[in-house]
Amino acid sequence: MVSVVRVSLYTALVLIATIVLQIYTPATRGYFNLGEVAIYTAAALSTPLVAGVASGVGSALADLVTGYGIFAPGTLLIKFFEGFTVSLLMSSFRRRAGNLFRLRLISVLAGVLLGALMVGLGITLFTGEVELTSVPLNIAGLSVAVVALSFTLNTWFWVVIGVIVAGSIGYVVIRAGGEALSHMVPILVGGSLMVLGYFLYEYFVSNPLQGIPPEEAFFEVPVNFGQALAGLTLSSPVISFVNRARR
């Protein structure tokens, strides 16, 4: 009964946070939102399963009620795994808070594995010639593409991306103390998985279904990274307060 109440409460929290501010992204017809703030907070306050269900269902409901239903199936799975992963890592890190060396080692390994995953997927699926053309805007009766360019993605590009991801997490690990590590690194890992998940969903599913070139999924990568960072920034004070209250 308690779990049902918690799932309902956190689902409503995620739903409200996701719809309270939405900024449209023309390239993929998706949107920036503050749902990650609620997802990361729920992950710190509940079990991985509760956080995962609330994150997936709350975010998918937000897609459905605000006219972005095409993203709902992907959102359900992506946000479930994001919430579940962040909560699971937070719980694991809290249990190891007394052993900073082990905590830092696990954090660095997580960053390296995530960077390697991005390199592997990028090299396997997304190397070669890429064309980016934004959804045309009607200006004074004229259809204008704000962005129209083509370029080649080589292997080195994905290696750089992987190094940036692993290096960013490593930097946080080195600079952060034990308390900060218990939530900052899990959020960075979960947020990166969210970014990767939406990129793959948009590339293979939602963009083709909407008649948008799959390559335009690249446009939403920085938007989703910004969304994860906003979630980290706004949820951190709440999570730090909760961690201190548990002592």
Secondary structure, 3 states (H helix, E strand, C coil): CHHHHHHHHHHHHHHHHHHCCEEEECCCCEEEECHHHHHHHHHHHCCHHHHHHHHHHHHHHHHHHCCCHHHHHHHHHHHHHHHHHHHHHHHHHHHCCCCHHHHHHHHHHHHHHHHHHHHHHHHHHCCEEEEEECCCEEECCEEECCCEEEEEECHHHHHHHHHHHHHHHHHHHHHCCHHHHHHHHHHHHHHHHHHHHHHHHHHHHHHHHCCCCHHHHHHHHHHHHHHHHHHHHHHHHHHHHHHHHCC
